[in-house]
């Protein structure tokens, strides 16, 4: 019986409303009534589900899964950065729905909305695989992956000239969320093509420490003049992504060995060093920046140093916090009333106009709320929740809206400048006009779910990046992971003698060594052989992707043991590789390099297991005056302390059990493919019963004074047979090197001389001169055999990240290195126009000085900080005239 004649019609109206909505899964319109205290879990989640459906998923592209930058009008652009946060918002609510048994399909819907977005981004990225290949070799804005795509087709919408696409933080954020979502059980990566592409993205991210970009705000320098900068936020996100994805299986629990991602530990460590050097600054021009919040807190949690975290966070809050939100950075002109919207770049000194009227962004209140939840600080959560409430708006249906920013109207700018904080600010969007800031909407969902305890920090961060370093444990599915080893590290050392004869000789002094034959079946490789093995990592012919770029393996990488094609392999560090750089023939420098390498390993080794350091002893190391320094160093190894580092010397077979083992399973190729050939370090074959001759390796006085007795200008036009005759008659190694250089340029490396091909002959002269410490001849030989240091970019970066500008200048030639974009090798200085028009040997001497200056030890930061100016040409000019003329032979 009906209580009222209108009740029947009321029921009919409700029924029609349900029919119009079409499905029980569609959100109902909220009437903004107070929520009761006794809400069930379903009611709480249903409230957020309606918000997500109406303010996020409503705008998701049905084709690519991307989210538009603007929610009204005919907008076709989708920013990868914003879409990632939108996917994270849907994923966070899906995690909350996992607590309900009968969720009416909502968990599946939300999870696959996130998956669709992540795969849509992957689709856009993979269509630009050619850019990934180019960026690995030459990282610059024109070769980078795009950050903005067409929301429905995934096509490019803006060229590199029209937009600053170089935003490494976006690629890093994608990798980080990819790991987090897969760890939670989502299946995002489907096949080996996608695995190899992700591996190549890792190759791009590994060297963020030397790649200036446009940053989170897409403007690069604070002055908005089109220049890029090295940003702490980008380096921090890259560090976090590399830590998360190192050894991670992209197929999740269903994965196998070839779906595992590998990370260069030395590259990761360089990012860590660079980040700690840059902070608490954001970049050279940015004193601080709100972009640091997602770097040091959720989602990256990039810092291991609690003191540096507090210093950085306090600086951001102190300088940028306002009533309506946080400023992005000081003197930020973005969307202020005084900014000219018709100009892309600012005029010089224009940013001073924006001082005191910067827009304030409420989204950073949400970051601070999330940070409070993760760090167990309810007071901080409540503080920023109270600050957020007054700046929230609502849609016509009553759903909360996060304005993108609050600005000072043009009429009140002067009043605001005279009295900061006195004027009312207005929101950029209130929701009722259809404009939504989707990044803010997604972060609001995450923050509220955490604050209401509908999800826990462990839910949304399954790889446990938020856990303090001392409490972290290896995540499952890892073959290799940075661990929490924070103690007085002992470095395991194995002494390897070049020959059995050398082993017997050292044994008479109580130094126990092993030869390469005695460590079998373990093989000893040079790091360059390991580089060859890693070249097969990430190769994909269909996508046009090569493997790992030809980058040297650092001390951390050579401190591990590798399983390659069924073989157990150990590598000796690059400092023992004579083929790399002629300066390695100087024993005193070699000893310093060994001490610096041990100190470096002690400071930055963060893995479970002990590092294994191979010391390769060659017969040439103990000749003449070189013997006593080497013997002192070997005695220090025996005592257990070298350069302040604790070491434990033992047989290699004994040390293997406590080392870190890396499985290079990507080399398991099919039977139809040809096996790669690797060359192990072979024992030097010498006549039996022969003895080590400790002949003097110090040249006699005539040898020290012998300069080239020929001039290039005199001999470069003479016929080949005369040059060959002079080469046979000449005893001066420097002159031989010059003559061989003329023949090399004229006849090529395969031209036959009395001692074989020209290239072989130069190699013999180079070795002979190095053995006799005739450095002038050594430098000539090194110039022709290209025995330059592999790269000085890491050393230059050490100076750049301390706020120093590096200028390579001699006389009238000058090369300015304002950033660390390229891999500056000594070969670049050899051939580029900015080289001196002096002798080649003089150039190499300048480069020797560059390497020594930049190759500062880990404790060299104070030296760098107080360094004002240093000129290599000034150092050269201070040499005695007799020595200087030896290096100024015109070539």
C-alpha positions in Angstrom: 0.0 0.0 0.0 1.3 3.4 -1.0 1.6 6.0 1.8 1.2 8.8 -0.7 -0.3 9.2 -4.2 3.1 10.7 -5.2 5.1 7.7 -4.0 4.4 5.6 -7.1 5.6 8.4 -9.4 8.7 8.9 -7.2 9.6 5.3 -7.7 9.1 5.6 -11.5 11.4 8.6 -11.5 14.1 6.7 -9.7 13.8 3.8 -12.0 14.1 6.0 -15.1 17.2 7.6 -13.6 18.8 4.2 -13.3 17.9 3.4 -16.9 19.5 6.7 -18.0 22.7 5.9 -16.2 22.8 2.6 -17.9 24.9 0.5 -15.4 25.2 0.0 -11.7 28.9 0.6 -12.2 28.4 4.2 -13.4 29.0 6.8 -10.7 25.9 8.4 -9.2 25.8 12.2 -8.9 26.8 13.4 -5.4 24.6 15.9 -3.7 27.5 16.9 -1.3 25.8 15.7 1.8 27.9 15.1 5.0 29.3 11.6 5.1 28.2 9.6 8.2 30.8 8.4 10.7 29.7 4.8 10.5 30.4 4.4 6.8 31.2 0.9 5.6 34.4 0.2 3.6 32.3 -0.2 0.5 30.7 3.2 1.1 34.1 4.9 1.5 35.5 3.3 -1.6 32.4 4.0 -3.6 32.8 7.7 -2.8 36.3 7.7 -4.3 35.2 5.5 -7.1 32.7 8.1 -8.2 35.3 10.8 -8.0 37.8 8.8 -10.1 35.2 8.0 -12.7 34.0 11.5 -13.0 37.2 13.5 -12.8 39.8 11.0 -14.2 38.6 8.1 -16.2 35.9 10.2 -18.0 38.7 11.8 -19.9 40.9 8.8 -20.7 41.3 8.1 -24.4 39.5 4.9 -25.4 42.2 4.2 -28.0 45.6 5.0 -26.4 44.6 5.1 -22.8 46.3 8.5 -22.4 44.9 11.5 -20.6 44.6 15.0 -22.2 46.4 18.0 -20.7 43.1 20.0 -20.9 39.7 18.6 -20.3 37.6 21.1 -22.2 37.6 22.1 -25.8 39.1 20.2 -28.7 42.4 19.4 -27.0 44.5 16.7 -28.7 47.7 16.8 -26.5 48.6 14.4 -23.8 51.6 14.8 -21.6 53.3 11.6 -20.5 54.1 13.0 -17.1 50.5 13.8 -16.3 49.1 10.6 -17.7 51.5 8.6 -15.5 50.0 10.2 -12.4 46.4 9.6 -13.7 47.3 5.9 -14.1 48.7 5.9 -10.6 45.5 7.4 -9.2 43.4 4.6 -10.8 45.8 2.0 -9.7 45.8 3.3 -6.1 42.0 2.9 -5.9 42.3 -0.6 -7.4 44.6 -1.5 -4.6 42.0 -0.3 -2.1 39.3 -2.4 -3.7 41.4 -5.5 -3.3 40.3 -5.5 0.3 36.8 -6.2 -0.7 35.9 -9.7 -1.8 32.8 -8.8 -4.0 34.0 -5.6 -5.6 31.5 -5.8 -8.5 34.3 -5.8 -11.1 35.7 -2.4 -10.0 39.2 -3.8 -9.2 39.5 -5.2 -12.7 38.3 -2.0 -14.3 40.6 0.3 -12.4 43.6 -2.0 -12.8 43.2 -2.3 -16.5 42.6 1.5 -16.8 46.1 1.9 -15.4 47.4 -0.9 -17.6 45.9 0.7 -20.7 47.6 4.0 -19.9 51.0 2.4 -19.2 50.8 0.4 -22.4 49.6 3.4 -24.3 52.7 5.3 -23.2 54.8 2.3 -24.2 53.2 2.3 -27.6 54.0 6.0 -28.1 57.6 5.4 -27.0 58.2 2.3 -29.1 57.1 4.2 -32.2 60.1 6.4 -31.5 62.6 3.6 -31.1 64.9 5.3 -33.6 65.2 8.3 -31.2 66.1 5.9 -28.4 68.9 4.5 -30.5 70.2 8.0 -31.4 69.9 9.3 -27.8 72.1 6.4 -26.5 74.9 7.7 -28.7 74.3 11.4 -28.7 72.0 12.7 -26.0 70.5 16.1 -27.0 67.1 17.7 -27.4 66.8 16.7 -31.0 67.3 13.0 -30.4 65.3 12.5 -27.2 61.9 10.8 -26.8 59.0 13.1 -27.0 57.1 14.1 -23.9 53.8 15.1 -25.6 51.8 13.0 -28.0 48.4 13.1 -29.6 46.0 11.8 -27.0 44.0 9.6 -29.4 46.6 8.4 -32.0 49.9 8.6 -30.2 51.4 10.7 -33.0 53.9 13.4 -32.5 52.3 16.8 -32.1 55.2 19.2 -31.5 58.7 19.2 -32.9 61.9 19.5 -30.8 62.1 23.2 -32.0 58.6 23.9 -30.8 58.8 22.2 -27.4 61.3 21.1 -24.8 60.8 17.4 -25.0 64.1 16.5 -23.2 62.6 15.6 -19.8 64.5 12.6 -18.4 62.4 12.8 -15.3 59.4 11.6 -17.3 61.1 8.5 -18.6 62.4 7.8 -15.2 59.0 8.2 -13.6 57.6 5.7 -16.2 60.2 3.1 -15.3 59.6 3.6 -11.6 55.8 3.2 -11.9 56.3 0.3 -14.2 58.2 -1.6 -11.5 55.7 -0.6 -8.8 52.7 -1.7 -10.7 54.2 -5.0 -11.9 55.3 -5.7 -8.3 51.7 -5.3 -7.3 50.6 -8.0 -9.7 49.7 -6.1 -12.9 50.8 -7.5 -16.2 52.0 -4.7 -18.4 54.9 -6.1 -20.4 53.9 -8.9 -22.8 56.9 -10.0 -25.0 60.6 -9.9 -25.5 60.4 -6.9 -27.9 59.0 -4.8 -25.1 61.6 -6.2 -22.6 64.5 -5.2 -24.9 62.9 -1.7 -25.4 62.7 -1.1 -21.7 66.3 -2.2 -21.4 67.3 0.4 -23.9 65.3 3.0 -21.9 67.5 2.1 -19.0 70.6 2.7 -21.1 69.3 6.2 -21.8 68.5 6.9 -18.1 71.8 5.6 -16.8 73.7 8.7 -17.9 71.3 11.3 -16.7 74.1 12.7 -14.5 75.7 14.2 -17.6 72.5 15.1 -19.6 71.1 18.6 -18.9 67.4 18.6 -19.7 64.4 21.0 -19.5 63.2 19.5 -16.2 59.7 19.0 -14.8 58.6 22.5 -15.8 59.7 22.1 -19.4 61.7 25.4 -19.3 65.2 24.4 -18.5 67.0 27.3 -17.0 65.2 29.5 -14.5 65.6 32.4 -17.0 63.5 30.5 -19.6 65.9 31.3 -22.5 65.9 27.9 -24.1 69.0 26.5 -22.4 69.0 23.2 -20.6 70.4 22.5 -17.1 71.3 19.5 -14.9 68.4 19.2 -12.5 68.4 17.5 -9.2 64.9 16.4 -9.7 65.7 14.6 -12.9 68.9 13.0 -11.5 67.0 11.9 -8.4 64.2 10.3 -10.3 66.7 8.5 -12.5 68.6 7.2 -9.4 65.3 5.9 -7.9 64.2 4.3 -11.2 67.6 2.5 -11.7 67.5 1.2 -8.1 64.0 -0.1 -8.5 64.5 -1.7 -11.9 67.9 -3.2 -11.3 67.5 -7.0 -11.6 63.8 -6.7 -11.9 61.7 -9.2 -13.8 59.3 -7.4 -16.1 57.1 -10.5 -16.4 56.6 -10.6 -12.7 56.2 -14.0 -11.0 55.7 -15.6 -14.4 59.1 -14.3 -15.7 62.3 -16.1 -16.6 65.9 -15.1 -16.9 65.7 -13.2 -20.2 63.0 -10.9 -18.9 65.3 -9.4 -16.3 66.6 -5.8 -16.6 70.3 -5.0 -15.9 71.7 -1.7 -14.6 75.2 -0.5 -14.7 76.1 0.0 -11.0 78.8 2.5 -11.7 76.4 4.7 -13.7 73.9 4.4 -10.9 76.5 5.4 -8.4 77.5 8.4 -10.5 73.9 9.5 -10.4 73.9 9.2 -6.6 77.1 11.2 -6.3 75.7 13.9 -8.6 72.4 14.1 -6.8 74.1 14.5 -3.4 76.5 17.2 -4.9 73.6 19.2 -6.4 71.3 19.2 -3.4 69.8 21.1 -1.8 69.8 23.2 -5.0 67.7 22.1 -7.9 70.1 23.4 -10.6 72.7 26.1 -11.3 70.0 28.7 -11.7 67.3 27.3 -9.4 68.3 27.8 -5.8 65.4 25.5 -4.8 62.3 24.1 -6.5 59.1 22.4 -5.6 59.9 19.8 -8.1 62.3 18.4 -5.5 59.3 17.2 -3.4 58.4 14.2 -5.7 62.2 13.5 -5.9 63.1 13.3 -2.2 59.7 12.0 -1.1 56.8 10.1 -2.9 57.1 8.6 -5.5 60.9 8.5 -5.9 62.3 8.6 -2.3 65.7 9.1 -3.9 67.7 10.2 -0.9 69.6 7.9 1.5 70.9 10.7 3.6 68.4 11.8 6.2 70.2 15.0 7.0 70.3 16.0 3.4 66.7 15.2 3.0 65.8 17.4 6.0 68.0 20.2 4.7 66.4 20.0 1.2 62.8 19.8 2.4 63.2 22.6 4.9 64.6 24.9 2.2 61.7 24.1 -0.1 59.1 24.8 2.6 60.8 27.9 3.9 61.2 29.6 0.6 58.2 28.4 -1.5 55.3 27.7 0.8 52.4 30.0 0.6 48.7 30.3 1.7 47.4 28.8 -1.5 50.1 26.3 -2.3 53.8 26.2 -3.1 55.5 28.4 -5.7 57.3 26.3 -8.3 60.5 28.3 -7.8 61.4 31.9 -7.0 60.7 34.4 -9.8 58.7 31.9 -11.7 56.7 33.9 -14.3 54.5 31.0 -15.4 50.9 32.2 -15.9 51.4 35.4 -13.9 49.6 38.5 -15.0 52.9 40.1 -16.2 53.9 37.2 -18.4 53.6 37.7 -22.1 51.7 34.6 -23.4 52.8 35.4 -27.0 56.5 34.9 -26.3 58.0 31.4 -25.7 61.2 32.8 -24.0 61.8 35.6 -21.7 64.0 38.6 -22.3 67.2 39.0 -20.3 66.5 39.9 -16.6 62.8 39.7 -17.3 62.3 37.3 -14.4 62.8 40.1 -11.9 59.3 41.4 -12.9 57.8 38.2 -11.4 59.4 38.6 -8.0 56.8 38.2 -5.3 53.8 37.5 -7.6 54.7 33.9 -8.5 51.7 31.6 -8.9 51.0 29.1 -6.0 50.2 25.5 -6.7 48.0 23.6 -4.3 49.2 20.2 -5.6 52.3 20.5 -3.4 50.1 20.4 -0.3 49.1 17.0 -1.5 52.8 15.9 -1.8 53.4 17.1 1.8 50.3 15.1 3.0 51.6 12.0 1.3 55.0 12.6 2.8 53.5 12.8 6.2 51.7 9.5 5.8 54.9 7.7 4.6 57.0 9.1 7.4 54.4 8.5 10.1 53.8 12.1 10.9 50.1 12.7 11.5 50.7 16.3 12.6 52.1 17.1 9.1 49.2 15.3 7.4 46.7 17.4 9.4 48.6 20.6 8.8 48.5 20.3 5.1 45.0 18.9 5.0 43.8 22.0 6.8 45.7 24.2 4.3 44.2 22.3 1.4 40.6 22.5 2.4 40.1 26.2 1.8 41.6 26.1 -1.7 39.5 23.2 -2.9 36.6 23.7 -5.3 33.8 21.5 -6.5 32.3 20.5 -9.8 28.5 21.1 -10.3 28.1 17.5 -9.2 29.9 18.2 -5.9 33.2 16.4 -6.7 36.4 18.0 -5.3 38.6 19.9 -7.7 42.2 20.8 -7.3 43.0 24.1 -9.0 46.2 24.0 -11.0 47.4 27.3 -9.6 46.3 30.5 -7.9 47.4 33.8 -9.4 47.4 37.5 -8.5 45.2 39.5 -10.9 46.9 42.3 -12.9 45.1 45.0 -10.9 46.5 43.8 -7.6 50.1 43.1 -8.7 51.6 46.3 -7.3 49.8 46.0 -4.0 51.1 42.4 -3.7 54.6 43.4 -4.4 54.5 46.2 -1.8 52.9 43.9 0.8 53.6 40.2 0.0 50.6 38.0 0.9 48.1 40.8 1.3 46.1 40.2 -1.9 43.6 37.6 -2.6 44.5 35.1 -5.3 42.2 33.5 -7.8 42.2 29.9 -9.1 43.1 29.0 -12.6 40.1 26.6 -12.7 37.3 25.8 -10.4 35.7 22.8 -12.0 32.4 24.3 -12.9 33.9 25.5 -16.2 34.8 21.9 -17.2 38.5 22.6 -16.7 40.3 20.0 -14.5 44.0 19.7 -13.7 44.3 15.9 -14.0 47.7 15.6 -12.3 46.3 17.3 -9.2 43.1 15.2 -9.3 45.1 11.9 -9.4 47.3 13.0 -6.6 44.3 14.0 -4.5 43.0 10.5 -4.8 46.3 9.0 -3.7 46.7 11.4 -0.8 43.1 10.9 0.5 43.3 7.1 0.2 46.5 7.2 2.3 45.2 9.7 4.8 41.9 7.8 5.3 44.0 4.6 5.7 42.2 2.9 2.8 45.6 1.9 1.4 48.9 1.6 3.2 52.3 2.9 2.1 53.3 -0.6 1.5 50.4 -1.1 -0.9 51.3 1.8 -3.2 55.0 1.3 -2.8 55.4 -2.5 -3.1 59.2 -2.3 -3.8 59.5 -0.5 -0.5 61.4 2.6 -1.6 60.0 4.5 1.4 61.6 2.1 3.9 64.7 3.6 5.6 67.9 2.3 4.0 69.0 0.5 7.2 65.8 -1.5 7.2 65.6 -2.4 3.5 65.8 -6.0 2.3 66.1 -7.3 -1.2 62.8 -7.5 -3.0 61.9 -10.8 -4.5 62.6 -11.6 -8.1 66.0 -9.8 -7.9 69.2 -11.2 -9.3 71.1 -8.1 -8.2 70.1 -5.3 -5.9 71.7 -2.4 -4.0 71.5 -3.5 -0.4 71.9 -1.7 3.0 75.5 -2.6 3.6 76.6 0.2 6.0 79.6 -1.0 7.9 83.4 -1.1 7.9 83.7 -2.8 4.6 86.5 -5.2 3.9 87.5 -5.5 0.3 88.5 -9.0 -0.9 91.6 -8.9 -3.0 93.1 -11.6 -5.3 96.7 -11.1 -6.5 97.3 -12.4 -10.0 100.8 -12.7 -11.4 101.4 -12.3 -15.1 103.6 -15.4 -15.3 104.8 -18.3 -13.2 108.3 -16.9 -13.2 107.0 -13.7 -11.7 105.0 -15.7 -9.1 108.2 -17.5 -8.0 110.1 -14.3 -7.8 107.4 -12.6 -5.6 107.2 -15.7 -3.4 110.8 -15.1 -2.4 109.6 -11.8 -0.8 106.7 -13.6 1.0 104.0 -12.4 -1.5 101.6 -15.2 -2.4 100.0 -14.8 -5.9 98.2 -17.0 -8.4 98.7 -17.3 -12.2 95.8 -17.3 -14.7 96.3 -21.1 -15.1 96.1 -21.7 -11.4 92.6 -20.0 -11.1 91.0 -22.2 -13.8 88.2 -23.0 -14.5 87.6 -19.3 -13.5 88.5 -17.0 -16.3 90.0 -13.6 -16.0 88.8 -11.0 -18.4 89.6 -7.4 -19.2 86.7 -5.1 -18.6 86.5 -4.5 -22.4 85.6 -8.2 -22.9 82.7 -7.6 -20.4 81.7 -4.6 -22.5 81.5 -6.9 -25.5 79.3 -9.3 -23.6 77.0 -6.5 -22.5 76.7 -5.4 -26.1 74.3 -8.3 -26.6 72.0 -6.9 -23.9 68.9 -5.3 -25.3 69.5 -5.9 -29.0 66.4 -5.9 -31.1 66.7 -5.9 -34.9 63.0 -5.4 -35.5 63.1 -2.1 -33.5 66.5 -1.1 -34.9 68.0 -1.1 -31.4 71.6 -2.1 -30.7 72.8 -3.4 -27.4 74.5 -1.6 -24.5 76.6 1.3 -25.8 80.4 1.0 -25.7 80.9 2.3 -22.2 83.7 1.1 -19.9 82.8 -0.9 -16.8 83.8 0.9 -13.7 85.3 -0.4 -10.4 81.9 -1.4 -9.0 81.1 -3.5 -12.0 84.4 -5.3 -12.1 84.0 -6.1 -8.4 81.4 -8.7 -9.1 81.7 -12.3 -10.4 79.8 -13.1 -13.6 78.3 -16.3 -15.0 78.5 -16.1 -18.8 77.7 -19.0 -21.1 78.3 -21.5 -18.3 81.7 -19.9 -17.4 82.6 -18.2 -14.2 84.3 -14.9 -15.0 86.1 -12.3 -13.0 87.4 -8.9 -14.4 90.3 -6.8 -13.5 89.7 -3.0 -13.3 90.4 -0.8 -16.2 93.4 0.8 -14.4 95.4 -2.4 -15.2 94.5 -2.4 -18.9 97.5 -1.3 -20.8 95.5 -1.0 -24.0 93.4 1.8 -22.5 95.7 4.7 -21.6 99.4 5.1 -21.7 99.6 6.7 -18.3 98.9 3.2 -16.8 102.5 2.4 -17.5 103.6 4.8 -14.8 103.9 2.6 -11.7 103.5 5.4 -9.2 100.4 6.6 -10.9 99.1 3.0 -10.9 99.6 2.7 -7.2 97.7 5.9 -6.6 94.9 4.6 -8.9 94.7 1.4 -6.9 94.4 3.2 -3.6 91.8 5.6 -5.0 89.8 2.6 -6.5 89.8 0.8 -3.1 88.6 4.0 -1.4 85.9 4.4 -4.0 84.7 0.8 -3.6 84.7 1.1 0.2 82.6 4.3 0.1 80.1 3.3 -2.6 79.7 -0.4 -2.5 76.1 -1.0 -1.3 75.4 -4.6 -2.3 75.1 -7.7 -0.3 78.3 -9.7 -0.5 81.9 -8.5 -0.6 83.5 -6.7 -3.5 86.3 -8.7 -5.3 89.2 -6.6 -6.4 91.8 -8.2 -8.8 95.3 -6.8 -8.7 97.2 -7.7 -11.9 101.0 -7.7 -11.4 103.0 -7.6 -14.6 106.8 -8.2 -15.0 107.2 -4.7 -16.3 105.9 -3.4 -12.9 108.9 -4.6 -10.9 111.8 -3.6 -13.1 114.4 -1.2 -11.8 113.2 1.6 -9.6 109.6 0.5 -10.0 110.1 -2.6 -7.8 110.3 -0.9 -4.3 107.0 1.0 -4.6 105.3 -2.1 -5.9 106.8 -4.2 -3.1 105.7 -1.7 -0.5 102.1 -1.8 -1.9 102.1 -5.6 -1.9 103.3 -5.7 1.7 100.5 -3.3 2.6 98.0 -5.8 1.0 99.6 -8.6 3.1 99.1 -6.5 6.3 95.5 -5.9 5.5 95.4 -2.1 5.2 95.9 -0.2 1.9 95.3 3.5 1.8 93.1 3.3 4.9 90.9 0.6 3.4 90.7 -2.9 5.0 91.5 -5.7 2.6 91.6 -9.4 2.8 94.0 -11.2 0.4 93.3 -14.8 -0.4 93.1 -17.3 -3.2 90.5 -16.5 -5.8 88.7 -19.8 -5.4 88.2 -19.0 -1.7 86.9 -15.5 -2.3 84.3 -16.5 -4.8 81.9 -17.8 -2.2 81.5 -14.4 -0.5 81.2 -12.3 -3.7 78.2 -11.0 -5.6 77.4 -13.2 -8.6 75.7 -11.7 -11.7 74.0 -14.0 -14.1 74.3 -12.7 -17.7 71.6 -15.0 -19.1 70.8 -12.8 -22.0 73.8 -14.4 -23.8 72.0 -17.7 -24.0 71.4 -17.5 -27.7 69.9 -20.2 -30.0 71.8 -23.0 -31.6 71.6 -21.3 -35.0 73.4 -18.2 -33.9 77.2 -17.9 -33.7 78.6 -17.8 -30.2 80.4 -14.6 -29.4 84.1 -14.9 -28.9 85.7 -13.6 -25.7 89.4 -13.4 -25.0 90.5 -14.2 -21.4 93.7 -13.0 -19.9 96.4 -15.5 -20.7 99.5 -16.4 -18.7 102.7 -15.1 -20.2 104.6 -18.0 -21.8 108.3 -17.8 -20.9 111.2 -20.3 -21.1 111.4 -22.6 -18.1 114.0 -22.0 -15.4 114.3 -18.4 -16.6 114.5 -15.7 -14.0 113.0 -12.3 -13.7 115.6 -9.7 -14.6 115.3 -6.5 -12.5 117.3 -4.5 -15.0 117.2 -0.8 -14.5 114.2 0.7 -16.2 115.4 4.3 -15.6 116.9 5.6 -18.9 120.4 6.9 -18.9 121.1 10.6 -19.1 121.6 10.5 -22.9 118.3 8.8 -23.3 116.6 11.4 -21.1 117.9 14.1 -23.2 117.4 12.6 -26.6 114.8 14.6 -28.4 113.6 13.9 -31.9 116.5 14.6 -34.3 114.1 15.1 -37.2 111.4 17.6 -38.0 108.1 16.8 -39.6 108.3 19.7 -42.0 111.6 18.3 -43.3 110.5 14.6 -43.7 106.8 14.7 -44.5 107.4 15.3 -48.2 110.3 12.9 -48.6 109.8 9.6 -50.5 108.8 6.5 -48.6 112.0 4.6 -49.2 114.1 7.4 -47.6 111.8 7.4 -44.6 112.1 3.6 -44.3 115.9 3.9 -44.5 116.0 6.6 -41.8 113.6 4.4 -39.7 116.0 1.5 -39.8 119.1 3.6 -39.0 117.4 5.7 -36.2 117.9 4.7 -32.6 115.8 7.5 -31.0 112.3 6.1 -30.2 110.7 9.6 -30.4 112.1 10.0 -34.0 110.9 6.5 -34.9 107.4 7.4 -33.7 107.4 10.5 -35.8 108.6 8.7 -38.9 106.0 5.9 -38.3 103.3 8.6 -38.0 104.2 10.0 -41.4 104.1 6.5 -42.9 100.8 5.8 -41.2 99.2 8.8 -42.7 100.7 8.2 -46.1 100.6 4.4 -46.5 98.0 3.2 -44.0 98.2 0.9 -41.0 98.9 -2.3 -42.9 102.0 -1.0 -44.7 105.0 -3.4 -44.1 108.2 -2.2 -42.4 111.1 -4.3 -41.2 109.3 -5.1 -38.0 105.9 -5.9 -39.5 103.0 -3.6 -40.2 103.1 0.0 -39.3 100.5 -0.4 -36.6 102.5 -3.3 -35.0 105.7 -1.3 -35.3 104.2 1.7 -33.5 102.8 -0.6 -30.8 106.4 -2.0 -30.2 107.8 1.5 -30.1 105.1 2.5 -27.6 105.8 -0.4 -25.3 109.6 0.0 -25.5 109.3 3.7 -24.7 107.0 3.0 -21.8 109.3 0.4 -20.4 112.2 2.9 -20.5 110.0 5.8 -19.2 110.6 7.9 -22.3 107.4 9.7 -22.0 107.9 12.0 -25.0 108.1 8.9 -27.3 105.2 7.3 -25.3 103.0 10.3 -26.1 103.8 10.2 -29.8 103.0 6.5 -29.8 99.8 7.0 -27.9 98.7 9.6 -30.3 99.0 7.2 -33.3 97.6 4.2 -31.5 94.7 6.2 -30.0 95.5 5.2 -26.5 93.5 8.0 -24.9 91.6 7.8 -21.7 88.2 6.4 -22.6 86.4 9.4 -21.3 87.0 12.4 -19.0 83.3 13.3 -18.9 82.9 11.7 -15.4 85.7 13.8 -14.1 84.4 17.0 -15.8 81.0 16.2 -14.3 82.5 16.1 -10.8 83.4 19.8 -11.3 80.2 20.8 -13.0 78.0 19.4 -10.3 79.9 21.5 -7.8 78.9 24.7 -9.6 82.1 25.1 -11.6 82.3 26.0 -15.2 85.0 24.2 -17.2 86.8 25.9 -20.1 89.4 24.1 -22.2 91.6 26.9 -23.3 95.2 27.2 -24.5 96.5 30.4 -26.2 93.8 31.7 -28.6 91.9 28.5 -28.8 89.1 28.0 -26.3 86.4 25.4 -25.9 83.7 26.1 -23.3 82.0 23.2 -21.7 78.9 24.7 -20.0 77.3 21.3 -19.4 78.0 17.6 -19.4 75.8 16.6 -22.3 78.5 14.9 -24.4 81.0 12.2 -23.6 84.1 14.4 -23.8 86.9 12.0 -24.6 90.6 12.9 -25.1 90.1 11.8 -28.7 87.6 14.7 -29.0 90.2 17.2 -27.9 92.7 15.5 -30.3 90.7 16.0 -33.4 88.3 18.9 -32.8 88.9 22.5 -33.9 89.2 23.7 -30.3 92.5 21.9 -30.0 95.7 23.9 -29.8 97.6 24.5 -33.0 100.7 23.2 -31.0 102.5 19.9 -31.2 100.5 16.8 -30.7 102.7 15.7 -27.8 102.1 19.1 -26.2 98.4 18.5 -26.6 98.7 15.1 -24.9 100.6 16.6 -22.1 97.8 19.1 -21.5 95.4 16.2 -21.5 97.5 14.4 -18.9 97.1 17.5 -16.7 93.4 17.5 -17.4 93.0 13.9 -16.3 95.1 14.5 -13.1 93.1 17.6 -12.2 89.7 16.0 -12.8 90.6 12.6 -11.4 90.2 13.9 -7.8 89.7 11.3 -5.0 86.4 10.9 -3.2 87.6 13.3 -0.6 88.4 16.0 -3.1 85.1 17.9 -2.8 86.6 20.6 -0.6 89.4 21.2 -3.1 86.8 21.6 -5.9 84.7 23.9 -3.8 87.5 26.3 -3.1 89.0 26.2 -6.6 88.6 29.4 -8.5 90.7 29.1 -11.6 93.3 26.7 -12.9 95.1 26.9 -16.3 96.9 23.9 -17.8 98.8 26.3 -20.0 100.0 28.1 -16.9 101.3 24.8 -15.5 103.1 24.1 -18.8 104.7 27.5 -18.8 106.1 26.9 -15.4 108.1 23.9 -16.6 111.9 24.4 -17.0 112.7 25.5 -20.6 114.7 22.4 -21.3 111.7 20.2 -20.4 109.2 22.4 -22.1 110.9 22.3 -25.5 110.7 18.5 -25.3 106.9 18.7 -25.6 106.7 21.5 -28.1 108.1 19.7 -31.0 105.8 20.9 -33.8 103.9 18.1 -35.5 
